[in-house]
Amino acid sequence: MSAITMYSTTWCGYCQRLKSQLDREGIGYTEVNIELDPDAAALVEKVNNGNQTVPTVVYADGSAQTNPSLAQVKAKLAAV
């Protein structure tokens, strides 16, 4: 089971960077492409005041971060 869900797009450079950092650190995640999943796009819009801003990371406790750094993800995972 993944520790986080990352909402992304195929063309998002910030998403690619965060994915490579998570892979390098061995942090599991489920990726959801908001261009292919209208429900996911709606969730991202809800979290980001109507904007489809990615990466949006959602944690097991339901909280979310938009375009977090690796350090922010690690800190949040340690707190959850």
C-alpha positions in Angstrom: 0.0 0.0 0.0 1.3 3.4 -0.9 1.9 6.0 1.7 0.7 8.8 -0.5 -1.3 9.6 -3.6 0.2 12.0 -6.0 -2.0 13.7 -8.5 -0.1 14.7 -11.6 0.0 15.2 -15.4 2.4 13.7 -17.9 3.9 17.1 -18.9 4.5 18.5 -15.3 8.2 18.9 -14.6 7.6 19.4 -10.9 5.7 16.1 -10.9 8.6 14.3 -12.6 11.1 15.8 -10.1 9.1 14.8 -7.1 8.5 11.3 -8.5 12.2 10.7 -9.0 13.0 12.0 -5.5 10.3 9.7 -3.9 11.7 6.8 -5.9 15.2 7.5 -4.8 14.1 7.7 -1.1 12.0 4.5 -1.4 8.8 6.3 -0.6 5.8 4.5 -2.0 3.1 6.4 -3.9 0.2 5.9 -6.1 0.2 8.3 -9.1 -3.1 9.5 -10.6 -3.1 11.4 -13.9 -5.7 14.1 -13.6 -5.9 14.4 -17.4 -7.3 10.9 -17.6 -9.5 10.9 -14.4 -12.1 13.6 -14.2 -12.9 12.7 -10.5 -9.2 13.2 -9.7 -9.1 16.5 -11.5 -12.2 17.6 -9.4 -10.4 16.6 -6.2 -7.3 18.6 -7.1 -9.5 21.6 -8.0 -11.2 21.4 -4.6 -7.9 21.2 -2.7 -6.4 24.1 -4.7 -9.2 26.7 -4.8 -10.5 25.7 -8.2 -7.0 25.3 -9.8 -5.6 22.1 -11.3 -2.3 22.6 -9.6 0.0 19.5 -9.7 1.7 17.8 -8.1 -0.9 17.6 -5.3 -0.1 15.0 -2.7 -2.8 13.5 -0.5 -1.8 11.6 2.7 -3.5 8.7 4.5 -5.1 11.2 7.0 -6.8 13.0 4.1 -4.6 16.1 4.3 -3.0 17.5 1.1 0.0 19.5 0.0 0.5 21.3 -3.3 3.9 21.1 -5.0 5.6 20.0 -1.8 9.4 19.5 -1.5 10.8 16.1 -0.6 11.5 17.4 2.9 7.9 18.5 3.3 6.7 15.0 2.2 9.1 13.3 4.6 8.1 15.5 7.5 4.4 15.0 6.9 4.8 11.2 6.6 6.7 11.2 9.9 3.8 13.1 11.5 1.0 10.9 10.1 
